[in-house]
Amino acid sequence: MCNQRDNYLDSETQYLKPVLRHQAYTQASMPEGKLFEDPDFSPVKALPDISTDIKWLRPHQIVENPKLFSDGHSRFDVVQGVLTNCWLMAAMATLTTYDALFDRVVPPDQGFTKKEKYAGIFRFHFWQDGKWIEVIIDDRLPTQKGELVLTHSQEKREFWSALLEKAYAKLYGSYTVLNMGYTSEALRDMTGGLTETICWEPNENPPDNLIDIINTVENQPNVVFGYQRMRTKKTVFWWWP
């Protein structure tokens, strides 16, 4: 077994505690015509040492008629941006295959229309310290030349994946903390389930009993398997609720 963050976060961020201070903002509490700007997760905090050509825009400033979801949700809604966070992308894509869990993490009763009481504010839920917590963000997203530079959907008018990534970045302090990690770690945060991981070096063979373990666990209900190959390790993990 291996510790999930040890090889991928430096000493300054390795033991970073999730940001648990979230105000009880709601769309109804915002003054009419005023869009929410998150005082706890400003652009400078979200992306330290930001490039001068990055502009933070809201979805309606990027496209006409933005949507949180376009024809539901699927793994094709998760396209990696400039960060080295494919581990998080894999977890988000997996989440789309479990509707009940997805709706818990990404509440569907929010969006960009007056009917949905749009006020530039969105909420997401993550599992931390044995309970679900709510993370509130504004919908300002980093762009270059009018295009999203981080996670986005193949459908340009759809923004749930970009906003979920921002909420997860706030949970851990900044987008840059999301560079490198383990999919099993993100799945735990997004499901409240248990994860188990087996790692081995690239020049080594996997454990002799790995196939037997997989065959045994595969017969259990609601188990998700994954394989992750990195420069320093190969990893098989599984998760169950």
C-alpha positions in Angstrom: 0.0 0.0 0.0 1.1 3.6 -0.4 0.2 7.0 1.0 -1.8 8.8 -1.6 -0.2 12.3 -1.4 3.3 11.6 -0.2 5.0 11.6 -3.6 2.9 14.4 -5.2 2.7 17.3 -2.9 5.7 19.2 -1.5 6.3 19.8 2.2 4.5 23.1 2.1 1.2 21.7 0.9 1.4 18.0 1.9 -0.6 18.5 5.0 -2.8 21.3 3.8 -6.2 21.1 5.6 -9.3 21.6 3.6 -10.8 25.0 3.8 -13.9 24.5 6.0 -15.0 28.1 6.5 -17.9 28.5 4.0 -20.4 31.3 4.4 -24.1 30.6 4.1 -24.6 32.6 0.9 -27.6 31.9 -1.2 -29.0 33.3 -4.5 -31.9 34.8 -2.5 -29.5 36.7 -0.2 -27.8 38.6 -2.9 -29.0 42.2 -3.7 -30.9 42.3 -7.0 -28.6 42.7 -10.0 -25.5 42.0 -7.9 -23.4 39.0 -8.8 -21.5 37.1 -6.1 -17.8 37.5 -5.7 -16.2 35.0 -3.4 -14.2 36.9 -0.7 -12.5 33.7 0.4 -11.3 32.6 -3.1 -10.2 35.5 -5.1 -8.5 35.1 -8.5 -5.1 35.9 -6.9 -5.6 33.1 -4.3 -7.0 30.7 -6.8 -4.1 31.0 -9.2 -1.0 32.5 -7.5 1.6 34.0 -9.8 -1.1 34.4 -12.4 -0.2 35.2 -16.0 -1.1 38.7 -17.0 -3.0 37.5 -20.0 -5.4 35.5 -17.9 -8.9 37.1 -17.7 -11.5 35.9 -15.2 -14.9 35.8 -16.9 -18.3 34.5 -16.0 -19.9 31.9 -18.3 -22.3 34.4 -19.8 -19.3 36.6 -20.7 -17.8 33.6 -22.6 -20.8 32.2 -24.4 -24.4 33.0 -25.0 -27.0 31.1 -22.9 -24.6 29.1 -20.7 -25.9 26.0 -19.0 -24.8 24.1 -16.0 -25.8 20.9 -17.9 -26.3 20.3 -21.6 -28.3 17.2 -22.1 -27.5 15.7 -18.8 -24.0 14.7 -17.7 -21.4 12.3 -19.0 -17.7 11.6 -19.0 -17.4 13.6 -22.2 -18.1 16.7 -20.2 -14.7 16.5 -18.6 -11.8 17.8 -20.7 -8.5 18.5 -19.1 -7.0 22.0 -19.2 -3.4 23.1 -18.6 -3.1 21.6 -15.1 -1.5 18.2 -14.6 -4.7 16.9 -12.9 -5.8 14.0 -15.0 -6.3 12.1 -11.7 -9.1 14.5 -10.8 -10.5 14.4 -14.3 -10.8 10.6 -14.0 -12.7 10.9 -10.7 -15.1 13.5 -12.2 -15.7 11.3 -15.2 -16.4 8.3 -13.0 -18.8 10.3 -10.9 -21.0 11.0 -13.9 -21.8 7.2 -14.1 -23.5 7.3 -10.6 -26.5 9.7 -10.8 -27.3 9.8 -7.1 -23.7 10.5 -6.1 -23.4 13.1 -8.9 -26.5 15.0 -7.8 -25.2 15.0 -4.2 -21.9 16.5 -5.3 -23.3 18.8 -8.0 -26.8 19.9 -6.8 -29.0 20.1 -10.0 -31.3 22.9 -8.7 -29.0 25.7 -9.8 -28.1 27.4 -13.1 -27.8 30.6 -15.1 -31.4 31.6 -15.6 -33.8 33.8 -13.6 -35.9 30.8 -12.9 -32.9 29.2 -11.2 -32.2 32.4 -9.3 -28.8 33.0 -10.9 -26.6 35.4 -8.9 -23.1 34.2 -9.9 -23.0 31.7 -7.0 -22.8 27.9 -7.1 -22.5 25.3 -4.4 -21.0 21.8 -4.3 -20.6 19.1 -1.7 -17.5 17.1 -0.7 -16.9 14.4 1.9 -14.4 15.6 4.6 -13.7 14.3 8.0 -16.6 11.9 8.1 -19.3 14.3 6.9 -20.5 16.1 3.8 -19.6 19.8 3.6 -20.8 22.5 1.3 -18.3 24.6 -0.8 -19.6 27.9 -2.2 -17.9 29.6 -5.2 -18.5 32.3 -7.6 -18.6 31.5 -11.3 -15.6 33.6 -12.5 -13.3 31.3 -14.5 -9.8 31.8 -15.9 -9.7 32.3 -19.7 -7.3 33.3 -22.4 -8.6 34.9 -25.6 -12.1 34.1 -24.4 -11.5 30.3 -24.0 -11.4 28.4 -20.7 -7.8 27.3 -19.9 -8.7 24.8 -17.2 -11.2 21.9 -17.1 -14.1 22.4 -19.6 -16.8 20.4 -21.5 -16.8 19.4 -25.1 -20.0 21.4 -25.3 -18.9 25.0 -24.9 -22.1 26.2 -23.3 -21.9 23.6 -20.4 -20.0 24.6 -17.2 -20.6 22.0 -14.5 -17.1 20.5 -14.8 -15.3 23.8 -14.8 -17.2 24.9 -11.7 -16.7 21.6 -9.9 -13.0 21.8 -10.5 -13.0 25.4 -9.1 -14.9 24.2 -6.0 -12.4 21.3 -5.5 -9.6 23.8 -5.9 -11.1 26.0 -3.2 -11.5 23.0 -0.9 -7.7 22.5 -1.0 -6.6 26.1 -1.2 -5.8 26.8 -4.9 -5.8 25.3 -8.4 -2.0 24.8 -8.3 -2.4 22.3 -5.4 -4.3 20.1 -7.9 -1.2 19.4 -9.9 -0.5 15.6 -9.5 -2.5 13.3 -7.3 -4.4 10.1 -7.1 -7.8 9.4 -8.6 -8.7 7.3 -5.5 -8.2 10.4 -3.3 -10.6 12.5 -5.4 -13.2 9.6 -5.5 -13.1 9.5 -1.7 -13.8 13.2 -1.5 -16.6 13.0 -4.0 -18.4 9.8 -2.7 -17.7 9.3 1.0 -16.8 5.7 0.0 -13.7 3.7 1.0 -10.8 3.3 -1.3 -8.0 0.8 -1.3 -4.8 1.1 -3.4 -2.0 -1.2 -4.4 1.1 0.4 -5.9 4.3 -1.0 -7.5 7.3 0.4 -9.2 7.3 0.6 -13.0 10.2 -1.8 -13.3 8.5 -4.4 -11.1 5.8 -6.9 -11.7 2.5 -6.4 -9.9 1.8 -8.5 -6.8 1.3 -12.2 -7.6 -2.2 -12.2 -6.0 -3.4 -9.1 -7.7 -5.7 -10.9 -10.2 -7.2 -13.0 -7.3 -7.9 -9.8 -5.3 -9.6 -8.1 -8.3 -11.7 -11.2 -9.0 -12.8 -11.3 -5.4 -13.7 -7.6 -5.1 -15.3 -7.5 -8.6 -18.1 -9.6 -7.4 -19.1 -7.0 -4.8 -21.9 -4.5 -5.7 -21.1 -0.9 -6.6 -17.3 -1.4 -6.9 -15.3 0.9 -9.2 -11.9 -0.2 -10.4 -9.2 2.1 -11.8 -5.7 1.9 -13.1 -3.2 4.8 -12.9 0.2 4.9 -14.4 2.7 7.6 -13.4 6.4 8.2 -13.8 7.2 6.7 -10.5 4.4 4.2 -9.8 1.7 2.0 -11.3 -1.5 1.9 -9.3 -4.6 -0.2 -9.1 -7.4 1.1 -6.9 -11.0 0.3 -6.1 -13.8 2.1 -4.4 -17.1 1.1 -2.9 -19.8 3.2 -1.1 
